[in-house]
Amino acid sequence: MPIRIHDKITGSVFLRNFDQGVFDTLGATPDASNLADPCYALGVNFADGLRNVPVYFSQPEPIFKKMVFPFIAVHRDDCLLAMHRWMGVGQLEYRAGVPGTQTVINGVSGFAEYQMKPQAFPHDITYTISVWDRYEQPVQTTLLKVLKTLYPVGRLIVYDDLGLKRSYEYYWEGSIASLEEILDPVTRARGYALTIRVEGELDLADPYTTGSVSGVDLNVNRLR
């Protein structure tokens, strides 16, 4: 069944929009108090009270060098074309009248020009979210906060380049992995990692404008 064609212009989404969507859905916000080390922050209730845990978009290895715990690292893994969710050639994402081209034809109001954009290509995008701390108990506290926010099945909130809100289904992939990192002979870090798969899409085609169809002329030749 064809997907619904929007009658209003929508924006485009690409990888960066989904990266931001992971932070937004997780509840992480820009940490304005840490301008020397730009990152996001997620409020976590520890035994000694509420603390902001830094959230980085990166592999965790460079962050270990800072020796600041706890922290959360978000890493985009793969972006796999998912043609089983593609609706076929000719499917449009939207068909909207171009502002300023309103017209009336045979008593019917419409537009002289329409802007259209082909359907985005569906992709499965995977992310690994890892949580780290020096000791087991506090790292589990941060892990629980993440798991309570990113349920096994949920919807990722994404904003396109026009600021319009969208949502995409996501699922846990695999198991919750237990991690350990030896930082030096006397220091180690404990961690856990969770992978989610987002059923997303990438806008790879530009919108285009066409004139409206006011009538169709047929030239039918008699069969001989």
C-alpha positions as a LaTeX table, in Angstrom:
\begin{tabular}{lrrr}
\hline
Residue & $x$ (\AA) & $y$ (\AA) & $z$ (\AA) \\
\hline
Met1 & 0.00 & 0.00 & 0.00 \\
Pro2 & 1.46 & 3.40 & $-0.97$ \\
Ile3 & 2.51 & 5.68 & 1.85 \\
Arg4 & 0.62 & 8.89 & 2.51 \\
Ile5 & 1.77 & 11.79 & 0.32 \\
His6 & 1.98 & 14.98 & 2.35 \\
Asp7 & 0.37 & 18.10 & 0.91 \\
Lys8 & 2.81 & 20.41 & 2.68 \\
Ile9 & 6.52 & 20.89 & 2.08 \\
Thr10 & 8.69 & 18.94 & 4.50 \\
Gly11 & 12.42 & 19.11 & 5.08 \\
Ser12 & 15.16 & 16.55 & 4.56 \\
Val13 & 16.89 & 14.21 & 6.98 \\
Phe14 & 20.40 & 12.80 & 6.85 \\
Leu15 & 22.77 & 11.08 & 9.28 \\
Arg16 & 23.35 & 14.18 & 11.39 \\
Asn17 & 19.62 & 14.48 & 12.07 \\
Phe18 & 19.52 & 10.92 & 13.43 \\
Asp19 & 22.68 & 11.48 & 15.48 \\
Gln20 & 20.98 & 14.44 & 17.14 \\
Gly21 & 17.82 & 12.36 & 17.51 \\
Val22 & 19.64 & 9.83 & 19.69 \\
Phe23 & 20.70 & 12.62 & 22.08 \\
Asp24 & 17.21 & 14.16 & 22.09 \\
Thr25 & 15.45 & 10.84 & 22.71 \\
Leu26 & 17.96 & 9.97 & 25.42 \\
Gly27 & 17.12 & 13.27 & 27.13 \\
Ala28 & 20.65 & 14.68 & 26.91 \\
Thr29 & 20.95 & 18.46 & 26.62 \\
Pro30 & 23.91 & 20.74 & 25.75 \\
Asp31 & 26.13 & 21.27 & 28.80 \\
Ala32 & 26.56 & 25.05 & 28.92 \\
Ser33 & 28.60 & 24.80 & 32.12 \\
Asn34 & 31.40 & 22.90 & 30.42 \\
Leu35 & 32.56 & 25.17 & 27.59 \\
Ala36 & 36.14 & 23.93 & 27.78 \\
Asp37 & 35.02 & 20.41 & 26.91 \\
Pro38 & 31.89 & 20.72 & 24.73 \\
Cys39 & 29.48 & 17.84 & 25.25 \\
Tyr40 & 25.93 & 17.03 & 26.26 \\
Ala41 & 24.77 & 16.08 & 29.74 \\
Leu42 & 22.21 & 13.65 & 31.17 \\
Gly43 & 20.91 & 14.02 & 34.70 \\
Val44 & 21.35 & 10.80 & 36.72 \\
Asn45 & 20.29 & 10.24 & 40.34 \\
Phe46 & 23.19 & 8.63 & 42.19 \\
Ala47 & 23.27 & 7.63 & 45.84 \\
Asp48 & 24.77 & 11.03 & 46.73 \\
Gly49 & 22.29 & 13.03 & 44.66 \\
Leu50 & 21.60 & 14.24 & 41.12 \\
Arg51 & 24.61 & 14.70 & 38.84 \\
Asn52 & 25.05 & 15.61 & 35.20 \\
Val53 & 26.81 & 12.80 & 33.34 \\
Pro54 & 28.70 & 13.96 & 30.20 \\
Val55 & 27.45 & 12.44 & 26.94 \\
Tyr56 & 29.89 & 12.38 & 24.00 \\
Phe57 & 29.39 & 11.43 & 20.36 \\
Ser58 & 32.56 & 9.45 & 19.85 \\
Gln59 & 34.41 & 6.23 & 20.36 \\
Pro60 & 35.20 & 6.05 & 24.09 \\
Glu61 & 38.98 & 5.60 & 23.72 \\
Pro62 & 39.90 & 9.33 & 23.38 \\
Ile63 & 37.61 & 10.14 & 26.32 \\
Phe64 & 39.43 & 7.69 & 28.59 \\
Lys65 & 42.50 & 9.91 & 28.35 \\
Lys66 & 40.63 & 12.65 & 30.21 \\
Met67 & 40.20 & 10.30 & 33.20 \\
Val68 & 36.85 & 11.90 & 34.06 \\
Phe69 & 34.12 & 9.51 & 35.16 \\
Pro70 & 31.28 & 8.76 & 34.73 \\
Phe71 & 30.47 & 9.38 & 31.06 \\
Ile72 & 28.28 & 8.10 & 28.25 \\
Ala73 & 29.54 & 7.61 & 24.67 \\
Val74 & 27.27 & 7.39 & 21.62 \\
His75 & 28.76 & 5.88 & 18.47 \\
Arg76 & 27.10 & 5.44 & 15.08 \\
Asp77 & 27.97 & 2.01 & 13.70 \\
Asp78 & 26.42 & 1.06 & 10.37 \\
Cys79 & 23.96 & 2.54 & 7.90 \\
Leu80 & 22.40 & $-0.27$ & 5.85 \\
Leu81 & 20.07 & 0.23 & 2.89 \\
Ala82 & 16.70 & $-1.39$ & 3.71 \\
Met83 & 15.00 & $-1.84$ & 0.33 \\
His84 & 12.32 & $-4.10$ & 1.83 \\
Arg85 & 10.77 & $-0.89$ & 3.20 \\
Trp86 & 11.03 & 1.03 & $-0.08$ \\
Met87 & 7.68 & 1.78 & $-1.70$ \\
Gly88 & 8.89 & 1.70 & $-5.31$ \\
Val89 & 9.71 & 4.03 & $-8.19$ \\
Gly90 & 7.51 & 7.11 & $-8.41$ \\
Gln91 & 6.48 & 7.25 & $-4.78$ \\
Leu92 & 6.48 & 10.84 & $-3.53$ \\
Glu93 & 7.19 & 12.14 & $-0.05$ \\
Tyr94 & 5.10 & 15.25 & $-0.68$ \\
Arg95 & 3.26 & 17.17 & $-3.41$ \\
Ala96 & 2.57 & 20.72 & $-2.30$ \\
Gly97 & 1.40 & 23.86 & $-4.04$ \\
Val98 & 4.05 & 26.53 & $-4.53$ \\
Pro99 & 3.11 & 29.66 & $-2.56$ \\
Gly100 & 2.18 & 32.60 & $-4.80$ \\
Thr101 & 0.92 & 30.41 & $-7.68$ \\
Gln102 & $-2.68$ & 30.02 & $-6.55$ \\
Thr103 & $-5.12$ & 29.92 & $-9.44$ \\
Val104 & $-8.71$ & 29.00 & $-10.29$ \\
Ile105 & $-9.42$ & 26.64 & $-13.19$ \\
Asn106 & $-13.03$ & 25.88 & $-14.18$ \\
Gly107 & $-14.19$ & 27.10 & $-10.79$ \\
Val108 & $-11.74$ & 24.87 & $-8.91$ \\
Ser109 & $-9.02$ & 26.54 & $-6.88$ \\
Gly110 & $-5.53$ & 25.11 & $-6.96$ \\
Phe111 & $-1.95$ & 25.97 & $-7.82$ \\
Ala112 & $-0.30$ & 26.63 & $-11.16$ \\
Glu113 & 2.90 & 25.02 & $-9.86$ \\
Tyr114 & 3.56 & 22.17 & $-7.45$ \\
Gln115 & 6.72 & 21.21 & $-5.62$ \\
Met116 & 7.39 & 17.51 & $-5.22$ \\
Lys117 & 10.06 & 15.39 & $-3.61$ \\
Pro118 & 10.65 & 11.67 & $-4.22$ \\
Gln119 & 10.46 & 9.26 & $-1.32$ \\
Ala120 & 13.53 & 9.04 & 0.91 \\
Phe121 & 15.53 & 5.81 & 0.78 \\
Pro122 & 14.97 & 3.67 & 3.89 \\
His123 & 18.07 & 2.77 & 5.91 \\
Asp124 & 18.65 & 0.84 & 9.12 \\
Ile125 & 21.03 & 2.90 & 11.26 \\
Thr126 & 22.66 & 1.31 & 14.30 \\
Tyr127 & 24.08 & 3.10 & 17.33 \\
Thr128 & 26.03 & 1.79 & 20.30 \\
Ile129 & 25.50 & 3.62 & 23.58 \\
Ser130 & 28.13 & 2.79 & 26.21 \\
Val131 & 28.20 & 3.90 & 29.85 \\
Trp132 & 31.41 & 4.03 & 31.91 \\
Asp133 & 32.48 & 4.58 & 35.50 \\
Arg134 & 35.24 & 3.42 & 37.83 \\
Tyr135 & 33.10 & 1.06 & 39.87 \\
Glu136 & 30.27 & $-1.40$ & 39.29 \\
Gln137 & 27.51 & 0.16 & 41.40 \\
Pro138 & 27.57 & 3.69 & 39.91 \\
Val139 & 27.94 & 2.42 & 36.34 \\
Gln140 & 24.81 & 0.32 & 36.82 \\
Thr141 & 22.98 & 3.43 & 38.01 \\
Thr142 & 23.83 & 5.21 & 34.76 \\
Leu143 & 22.97 & 2.11 & 32.74 \\
Leu144 & 19.53 & 1.90 & 34.39 \\
Lys145 & 18.86 & 5.54 & 33.49 \\
Val146 & 19.68 & 4.81 & 29.83 \\
Leu147 & 17.58 & 1.63 & 29.72 \\
Lys148 & 14.58 & 3.37 & 31.28 \\
Thr149 & 14.79 & 6.02 & 28.57 \\
Leu150 & 15.58 & 3.82 & 25.57 \\
Tyr151 & 13.07 & 0.99 & 25.95 \\
Pro152 & 13.62 & $-2.28$ & 24.01 \\
Val153 & 11.12 & $-0.94$ & 21.43 \\
Gly154 & 10.47 & 2.76 & 20.99 \\
Arg155 & 10.40 & 5.76 & 18.70 \\
Leu156 & 13.35 & 8.03 & 18.00 \\
Ile157 & 12.47 & 11.73 & 17.80 \\
Val158 & 14.14 & 13.41 & 14.80 \\
Tyr159 & 13.83 & 16.96 & 13.43 \\
Asp160 & 14.39 & 17.61 & 9.72 \\
Asp161 & 16.29 & 20.59 & 8.33 \\
Leu162 & 13.12 & 22.70 & 8.45 \\
Gly163 & 12.66 & 21.93 & 12.14 \\
Leu164 & 9.67 & 19.63 & 11.58 \\
Lys165 & 9.32 & 16.75 & 14.02 \\
Arg166 & 9.39 & 13.13 & 12.88 \\
Ser167 & 9.62 & 9.82 & 14.70 \\
Tyr168 & 11.15 & 6.49 & 13.69 \\
Glu169 & 10.90 & 3.09 & 15.31 \\
Tyr170 & 13.99 & 1.64 & 16.96 \\
Tyr171 & 14.78 & $-1.74$ & 18.55 \\
Trp172 & 17.47 & $-3.16$ & 20.77 \\
Glu173 & 19.98 & $-5.31$ & 18.91 \\
Gly174 & 21.82 & $-8.20$ & 20.54 \\
Ser175 & 22.67 & $-8.22$ & 24.24 \\
Ile176 & 23.73 & $-5.66$ & 26.83 \\
Ala177 & 27.50 & $-6.16$ & 26.71 \\
Ser178 & 29.68 & $-6.00$ & 29.82 \\
Leu179 & 32.90 & $-4.01$ & 29.28 \\
Glu180 & 36.14 & $-3.43$ & 31.12 \\
Glu181 & 39.06 & $-1.15$ & 30.27 \\
Ile182 & 42.47 & $-1.19$ & 31.95 \\
Leu183 & 43.62 & 2.44 & 32.04 \\
Asp184 & 46.91 & 1.96 & 33.91 \\
Pro185 & 48.38 & $-0.63$ & 36.31 \\
Val186 & 46.14 & 0.51 & 39.16 \\
Thr187 & 43.08 & 1.95 & 37.42 \\
Arg188 & 40.31 & 0.21 & 35.55 \\
Ala189 & 36.94 & 1.29 & 34.19 \\
Arg190 & 33.70 & $-0.67$ & 34.17 \\
Gly191 & 31.15 & $-0.28$ & 31.44 \\
Tyr192 & 28.12 & $-1.59$ & 29.60 \\
Ala193 & 27.07 & $-1.17$ & 25.99 \\
Leu194 & 23.69 & $-1.27$ & 24.28 \\
Thr195 & 23.09 & $-1.27$ & 20.51 \\
Ile196 & 19.89 & 0.05 & 18.96 \\
Arg197 & 18.72 & $-0.22$ & 15.35 \\
Val198 & 16.75 & 2.72 & 13.98 \\
Glu199 & 14.43 & 2.15 & 11.02 \\
Gly200 & 15.34 & 5.48 & 9.46 \\
Glu201 & 15.60 & 7.04 & 6.03 \\
Leu202 & 17.93 & 9.33 & 4.09 \\
Asp203 & 16.72 & 12.03 & 1.71 \\
Leu204 & 18.94 & 11.60 & $-1.34$ \\
Ala205 & 16.77 & 13.32 & $-3.97$ \\
Asp206 & 16.20 & 17.06 & $-4.31$ \\
Pro207 & 12.67 & 18.48 & $-4.63$ \\
Tyr208 & 11.53 & 19.69 & $-8.05$ \\
Thr209 & 8.75 & 21.92 & $-9.38$ \\
Thr210 & 6.25 & 21.13 & $-12.12$ \\
Gly211 & 3.19 & 22.83 & $-13.61$ \\
Ser212 & $-0.27$ & 21.60 & $-12.73$ \\
Val213 & $-2.28$ & 19.48 & $-15.17$ \\
Ser214 & $-5.39$ & 21.37 & $-16.31$ \\
Gly215 & $-6.54$ & 18.86 & $-18.89$ \\
Val216 & $-5.50$ & 15.89 & $-21.02$ \\
Asp217 & $-5.75$ & 15.78 & $-24.80$ \\
Leu218 & $-6.17$ & 12.30 & $-26.24$ \\
Asn219 & $-5.55$ & 11.37 & $-29.85$ \\
Val220 & $-7.10$ & 7.99 & $-30.41$ \\
Asn221 & $-6.60$ & 6.34 & $-33.80$ \\
Arg222 & $-9.16$ & 3.80 & $-34.92$ \\
Leu223 & $-7.82$ & 0.26 & $-34.96$ \\
Arg224 & $-7.58$ & $-1.26$ & $-38.42$ \\
\hline
\end{tabular}
